[in-house]
Amino acid sequence: MTAAAHPLLTHPTPDSIVAWRQGEAVTVAGFLGDVARVAAALPPGRHVLNTCGDRYRFAVGLAAGLVSGRVSLLPSTITREVVGHLRAFAPDVFCLADGNQDAFGLPCVAYPDDRRQDTAPRAIPLLPDDLPVAWLFTSGSTGMPVPHRKNWGALVRNVRAEAGLLGLTDGRRHTIVGTVPAQHSYGFESTVMVALQSGAAFAAGRPLFPADICAAIAAVPRPRALVTTPFHLRTLLDSGVAIPALDLVVSATAPLSVPLARDTEARCHAPLLEIYGATETGQIACRRSVETAEWQLFPGVELTQEDGRTWASGGHVEGKVALDDVLELAGPGRFVLHGRSADMINIAGKRSSLAYLNHQLCAVPGVTDGAFFVPDEETPDGVTRLVAVVVAPGLDATALTRALRARIEPAFLPRRVLFVAGLPRNSTGKLPAEALRTLVAAHPKRQP
């Protein structure tokens, strides 16, 4: 029996647009020519650390690996420690980079010069479902990054389901602008893979600052979709810049507050849809945040609950996968998210989640960013007291605590408040647990 297979991309003609780079369209023919050229330039190793920041080069490198039997390693951050972990995981790993880049000792090949495009006719590769595509690594927001293998068939089913729910398969050929890196599971699935499997195009850049995001949106044709995070959305809206017309906004990595969702739709004049998922499962649900708190599962995906845990299976999910979140099943194909299991804390008999507490902290007027930290040690009375780490130039600890007292239970008020210039968030706006721990440890244990 022949194994099931899916094409590398689903665009209908060689002249269909796959990407936009510096104002110029890249067609299917040009993309396939670049894939063949880069595949021929790769060294012998079977594992590729693809660090290309240019989203188009990343996509070409990914596809070049697929057609030449190589597997991509996609950690969400690149540090010396992470590279050491990758080398132990795959000793033959080499780095594909935009240019001269410090790969912390890994063999590194620069992306081949792409000033000339080969647009000779080529057939779109057909890839077997069981082909390993990548090892994606968790963000480390609750501990050490963990690898998860992604096979072609499951990835295709996942992003095609996403494309249908987001309206990307309605025939209008959206262009996707992303603020998230392609190496992160969300950026990988929702800017690169979803475009390849829906006939959409993607913008090559990864703008971070509000003016750059708006310029990137304005540089591509409508209909336009912005794939971003709550952190980037808040920064964009707070900047006050005029946002070019959008047709869709997609957010993930953390739940949006309803006020931020409403503000986003009002300012962007477009619907905002949130994606829920995990590196382990891929994306499994979405919702329109201004309309409902309930998440709608992707077709075929099911949730079951056993021994206080929730498990996902069916659809594109391979096997039965435990989720690290606290979910309340709300009916067929629907659930309510209450927070991460690791976020749930109990202090003096009171229960809450760090996500909720962080939301209340950041909602205090004058706080531009902040997070609660749970220290390992207890006070002499045997009770853990939280630490608040905040970016709030106009506030002091007394004013902040007074404002929090009106928002949260007294048991969760911080014993210490650390004022910092910025939090060590990663490129998707997440705050890795170890980075926050290091930041707190660097400050003296006394109240400012």
Secondary structure in CASP SS format (residue, H / E / C, confidence):
PFRMAT SS
TARGET T0000
AUTHOR 0000-0000-0000
METHOD secondary structure of the structure
MODEL  1
M C 1.00
T C 1.00
A C 1.00
A C 1.00
A E 1.00
H E 1.00
P E 1.00
L C 1.00
L C 1.00
T C 1.00
H C 1.00
P C 1.00
T C 1.00
P C 1.00
D C 1.00
S C 1.00
I E 1.00
V E 1.00
A E 1.00
W E 1.00
R E 1.00
Q C 1.00
G C 1.00
E E 1.00
A E 1.00
V E 1.00
T E 1.00
V H 1.00
A H 1.00
G H 1.00
F H 1.00
L H 1.00
G H 1.00
D H 1.00
V H 1.00
A H 1.00
R H 1.00
V H 1.00
A H 1.00
A H 1.00
A H 1.00
L C 1.00
P C 1.00
P C 1.00
G C 1.00
R C 1.00
H E 1.00
V E 1.00
L E 1.00
N E 1.00
T C 1.00
C C 1.00
G C 1.00
D C 1.00
R H 1.00
Y H 1.00
R H 1.00
F H 1.00
A H 1.00
V H 1.00
G H 1.00
L H 1.00
A H 1.00
A H 1.00
G H 1.00
L H 1.00
V H 1.00
S C 1.00
G C 1.00
R C 1.00
V E 1.00
S E 1.00
L E 1.00
L E 1.00
P C 1.00
S C 1.00
T C 1.00
I C 1.00
T C 1.00
R H 1.00
E H 1.00
V H 1.00
V H 1.00
G H 1.00
H H 1.00
L H 1.00
R H 1.00
A H 1.00
F H 1.00
A C 1.00
P C 1.00
D C 1.00
V C 1.00
F E 1.00
C E 1.00
L E 1.00
A E 1.00
D C 1.00
G C 1.00
N C 1.00
Q C 1.00
D C 1.00
A C 1.00
F C 1.00
G C 1.00
L C 1.00
P C 1.00
C E 1.00
V E 1.00
A E 1.00
Y C 1.00
P C 1.00
D C 1.00
D C 1.00
R C 1.00
R C 1.00
Q C 1.00
D C 1.00
T C 1.00
A C 1.00
P C 1.00
R C 1.00
A C 1.00
I C 1.00
P C 1.00
L E 1.00
L E 1.00
P E 1.00
D C 1.00
D C 1.00
L C 1.00
P E 1.00
V E 1.00
A E 1.00
W E 1.00
L E 1.00
F E 1.00
T C 1.00
S C 1.00
G C 1.00
S C 1.00
T C 1.00
G C 1.00
M C 1.00
P C 1.00
V C 1.00
P E 1.00
H E 1.00
R E 1.00
K E 1.00
N E 1.00
W H 1.00
G H 1.00
A H 1.00
L H 1.00
V H 1.00
R H 1.00
N H 1.00
V H 1.00
R H 1.00
A H 1.00
E H 1.00
A H 1.00
G H 1.00
L H 1.00
L H 1.00
G C 1.00
L C 1.00
T C 1.00
D C 1.00
G C 1.00
R C 1.00
R C 1.00
H C 1.00
T E 1.00
I E 1.00
V E 1.00
G E 1.00
T C 1.00
V C 1.00
P C 1.00
A C 1.00
Q C 1.00
H C 1.00
S H 1.00
Y H 1.00
G H 1.00
F H 1.00
E H 1.00
S H 1.00
T H 1.00
V H 1.00
M H 1.00
V H 1.00
A H 1.00
L H 1.00
Q C 1.00
S C 1.00
G C 1.00
A C 1.00
A E 1.00
F E 1.00
A E 1.00
A C 1.00
G C 1.00
R C 1.00
P C 1.00
L C 1.00
F C 1.00
P H 1.00
A H 1.00
D H 1.00
I H 1.00
C H 1.00
A H 1.00
A H 1.00
I H 1.00
A H 1.00
A C 1.00
V C 1.00
P C 1.00
R C 1.00
P C 1.00
R E 1.00
A E 1.00
L E 1.00
V E 1.00
T E 1.00
T C 1.00
P H 1.00
F H 1.00
H H 1.00
L H 1.00
R H 1.00
T H 1.00
L H 1.00
L H 1.00
D H 1.00
S H 1.00
G C 1.00
V C 1.00
A C 1.00
I C 1.00
P C 1.00
A C 1.00
L C 1.00
D C 1.00
L E 1.00
V E 1.00
V E 1.00
S E 1.00
A C 1.00
T C 1.00
A C 1.00
P C 1.00
L C 1.00
S C 1.00
V H 1.00
P H 1.00
L H 1.00
A H 1.00
R H 1.00
D H 1.00
T H 1.00
E H 1.00
A H 1.00
R H 1.00
C H 1.00
H C 1.00
A C 1.00
P C 1.00
L E 1.00
L E 1.00
E E 1.00
I E 1.00
Y E 1.00
G E 1.00
A E 1.00
T C 1.00
E C 1.00
T C 1.00
G E 1.00
Q E 1.00
I E 1.00
A E 1.00
C E 1.00
R E 1.00
R E 1.00
S C 1.00
V C 1.00
E C 1.00
T C 1.00
A C 1.00
E E 1.00
W E 1.00
Q E 1.00
L E 1.00
F C 1.00
P C 1.00
G C 1.00
V C 1.00
E E 1.00
L E 1.00
T E 1.00
Q E 1.00
E E 1.00
D C 1.00
G C 1.00
R E 1.00
T E 1.00
W E 1.00
A E 1.00
S E 1.00
G E 1.00
G C 1.00
H C 1.00
V E 1.00
E E 1.00
G E 1.00
K E 1.00
V E 1.00
A E 1.00
L C 1.00
D C 1.00
D E 1.00
V E 1.00
L E 1.00
E E 1.00
L E 1.00
A E 1.00
G E 1.00
P C 1.00
G C 1.00
R E 1.00
F E 1.00
V E 1.00
L E 1.00
H E 1.00
G E 1.00
R E 1.00
S H 1.00
A H 1.00
D H 1.00
M E 1.00
I E 1.00
N E 1.00
I E 1.00
A C 1.00
G C 1.00
K E 1.00
R E 1.00
S E 1.00
S E 1.00
L H 1.00
A H 1.00
Y H 1.00
L H 1.00
N H 1.00
H H 1.00
Q H 1.00
L H 1.00
C H 1.00
A C 1.00
V C 1.00
P C 1.00
G C 1.00
V C 1.00
T C 1.00
D E 1.00
G E 1.00
A E 1.00
F E 1.00
F E 1.00
V C 1.00
P C 1.00
D C 1.00
E C 1.00
E C 1.00
T C 1.00
P C 1.00
D C 1.00
G C 1.00
V C 1.00
T C 1.00
R C 1.00
L C 1.00
V E 1.00
A E 1.00
V E 1.00
V E 1.00
V E 1.00
A C 1.00
P C 1.00
G C 1.00
L C 1.00
D C 1.00
A H 1.00
T H 1.00
A H 1.00
L H 1.00
T H 1.00
R H 1.00
A H 1.00
L H 1.00
R H 1.00
A C 1.00
R C 1.00
I C 1.00
E C 1.00
P H 1.00
A H 1.00
F H 1.00
L C 1.00
P C 1.00
R C 1.00
R E 1.00
V E 1.00
L E 1.00
F E 1.00
V C 1.00
A C 1.00
G C 1.00
L C 1.00
P C 1.00
R C 1.00
N C 1.00
S C 1.00
T C 1.00
G C 1.00
K C 1.00
L C 1.00
P C 1.00
A H 1.00
E H 1.00
A H 1.00
L H 1.00
R H 1.00
T H 1.00
L H 1.00
V H 1.00
A H 1.00
A C 1.00
H C 1.00
P C 1.00
K C 1.00
R C 1.00
Q C 1.00
P C 1.00
END
